[in-house]
Amino acid sequence: MRRLWMTAFLTAAAFTAHTTAAHADAGLREYKEAMRPFTPVIAAWTAEAQSFGDAALTKPELVCKPEIAEMARRGGSIAIDVAGTAAPDALAMAHVDLANAFVEMSYALDHACGAADPLARTLAPSVVKAQRALGAIRRFVDDGIAPIELPSPGPAHETN
């Protein structure tokens, strides 16, 4: 079961990068319409996973309950949904980061039972990654503010 999750999540992560790059020219209106009702679901699941990890610090037996497998399954489903949603160029990296964070969080939840590290510590980097990516996506979806990409300095900008 654990190998199946790992294989599924790594496949989803690779699929995310390919899908996002292949469909980066998605219409902005369609993207906003698809993501507007989905962002609250993403935020709620992230908060739920983080709260579960925090609760497991005081009650470590929680990580071996059947509910954690369901939570991991829902997180994996969200990762697949995010991967299947074409993102505009300006949000491509935030979109990939969000999908990958969900893959990582779902994997951590699924493998928490018997793990040496507390779940909260395992989840923390992925929660931060998800919150940062979701923030960029929400600013765009809710306010129409796309992240700006500054050109990297090239040979013409070098000083001697």
C-alpha positions as CSV (number, residue, x, y, z in Angstrom):
1,M,0.0,0.0,0.0
2,R,2.8,2.4,0.9
3,R,4.6,1.7,-2.4
4,L,1.4,2.3,-4.3
5,W,1.0,5.7,-2.6
6,M,4.6,6.6,-3.3
7,T,4.3,5.6,-7.0
8,A,1.0,7.4,-7.4
9,F,2.2,10.6,-5.8
10,L,5.5,10.7,-7.7
11,T,3.6,10.0,-10.9
12,A,1.2,12.9,-10.0
13,A,4.1,15.2,-9.4
14,A,5.7,14.4,-12.7
15,F,2.3,14.7,-14.5
16,T,1.8,18.1,-12.8
17,A,4.9,19.6,-14.3
18,H,4.2,18.2,-17.7
19,T,0.5,19.1,-17.7
20,T,1.1,22.7,-16.5
21,A,3.8,23.3,-19.1
22,A,1.6,21.8,-21.9
23,H,-1.4,23.9,-21.1
24,A,0.2,27.1,-19.9
25,D,-1.8,29.1,-22.4
26,A,-5.1,28.4,-20.7
27,G,-7.6,31.3,-20.8
28,L,-7.5,33.4,-17.8
29,R,-11.3,33.5,-17.4
30,E,-11.5,29.8,-17.5
31,Y,-8.8,29.4,-15.0
32,K,-10.4,31.9,-12.6
33,E,-13.8,30.1,-13.0
34,A,-12.2,26.7,-12.3
35,M,-10.1,27.9,-9.3
36,R,-12.5,30.3,-7.5
37,P,-14.6,27.6,-5.9
38,F,-11.6,25.2,-5.5
39,T,-9.3,27.5,-3.5
40,P,-11.4,27.4,-0.3
41,V,-11.4,23.6,-0.5
42,I,-7.6,23.6,-0.9
43,A,-7.2,26.0,2.0
44,A,-9.6,24.0,4.3
45,W,-7.8,20.7,3.6
46,T,-4.4,22.3,4.3
47,A,-5.6,23.8,7.6
48,E,-7.2,20.4,8.5
49,A,-3.9,18.5,7.8
50,Q,-1.9,21.1,9.8
51,S,-4.4,20.9,12.7
52,F,-4.2,17.1,12.6
53,G,-0.4,17.2,12.7
54,D,-0.5,19.6,15.6
55,A,-3.0,17.4,17.5
56,A,-0.8,14.4,16.9
57,L,2.0,16.0,18.9
58,T,0.0,15.5,22.1
59,K,-1.8,12.3,20.9
60,P,0.6,10.4,18.7
61,E,-1.8,7.5,18.4
62,L,-4.0,9.6,16.1
63,V,-1.7,9.0,13.2
64,C,-2.6,5.3,13.1
65,K,-6.3,5.9,13.0
66,P,-8.2,5.0,9.7
67,E,-9.2,8.7,9.3
68,I,-5.7,9.6,8.4
69,A,-5.8,7.3,5.3
70,E,-9.0,9.0,4.2
71,M,-7.4,12.4,4.7
72,A,-4.4,11.3,2.7
73,R,-6.7,10.0,-0.1
74,R,-8.5,13.4,-0.2
75,G,-5.2,15.2,-0.4
76,G,-4.0,13.0,-3.2
77,S,-7.3,13.6,-5.1
78,I,-6.8,17.4,-4.7
79,A,-3.2,17.0,-6.0
80,I,-4.5,15.3,-9.1
81,D,-7.2,17.9,-9.6
82,V,-4.7,20.7,-9.3
83,A,-2.4,18.9,-11.7
84,G,-5.2,18.6,-14.2
85,T,-6.1,22.3,-14.1
86,A,-4.2,24.3,-16.7
87,A,-2.6,27.3,-15.2
88,P,-1.6,30.6,-17.0
89,D,2.1,31.2,-17.5
90,A,2.3,33.7,-14.6
91,L,1.0,31.1,-12.2
92,A,2.7,28.0,-13.6
93,M,5.3,27.7,-10.8
94,A,2.8,28.4,-8.0
95,H,0.5,25.8,-9.5
96,V,3.2,23.2,-9.7
97,D,4.3,24.0,-6.1
98,L,0.8,23.7,-4.9
99,A,0.3,20.3,-6.5
100,N,3.7,19.0,-5.2
101,A,2.9,20.3,-1.7
102,F,-0.3,18.3,-1.7
103,V,1.6,15.2,-2.9
104,E,4.1,15.7,-0.1
105,M,1.5,16.3,2.6
106,S,-0.6,13.3,1.5
107,Y,2.5,11.1,1.5
108,A,3.4,12.3,5.0
109,L,-0.1,11.6,6.3
110,D,-0.1,8.1,4.7
111,H,3.3,7.2,6.2
112,A,2.9,8.9,9.6
113,C,2.0,5.7,11.5
114,G,5.2,4.3,13.0
115,A,7.3,7.2,11.7
116,A,10.1,8.5,13.9
117,D,9.5,12.2,13.2
118,P,6.3,13.8,14.5
119,L,3.7,14.4,11.7
120,A,3.6,18.2,12.4
121,R,7.4,18.4,11.7
122,T,7.0,16.3,8.5
123,L,4.1,18.4,7.3
124,A,5.4,21.9,8.1
125,P,7.6,22.5,5.0
126,S,4.8,21.3,2.7
127,V,2.2,23.4,4.5
128,V,4.3,26.5,4.1
129,K,4.8,25.7,0.4
130,A,1.1,25.1,-0.1
131,Q,0.1,28.3,1.7
132,R,2.6,30.4,-0.3
133,A,1.5,29.0,-3.6
134,L,-2.2,29.2,-2.7
135,G,-1.7,32.9,-1.7
136,A,-0.3,33.7,-5.2
137,I,-3.2,31.8,-6.9
138,R,-5.8,33.5,-4.6
139,R,-4.5,37.0,-5.3
140,F,-4.9,36.3,-9.0
141,V,-8.2,34.5,-8.8
142,D,-9.9,36.9,-6.3
143,D,-8.2,40.2,-7.2
144,G,-6.8,39.7,-10.7
145,I,-3.2,40.3,-9.5
146,A,-0.8,38.1,-11.4
147,P,2.7,37.5,-10.0
148,I,5.3,39.5,-11.8
149,E,8.4,37.9,-13.2
150,L,11.4,40.1,-13.4
151,P,13.9,39.3,-16.2
152,S,17.1,37.8,-14.9
153,P,20.1,39.9,-15.6
154,G,21.9,38.7,-18.7
155,P,25.2,39.6,-20.3
156,A,23.9,43.1,-21.2
157,H,23.3,43.8,-17.5
158,E,26.7,42.8,-16.2
159,T,29.0,45.4,-14.8
160,N,32.8,45.1,-14.8
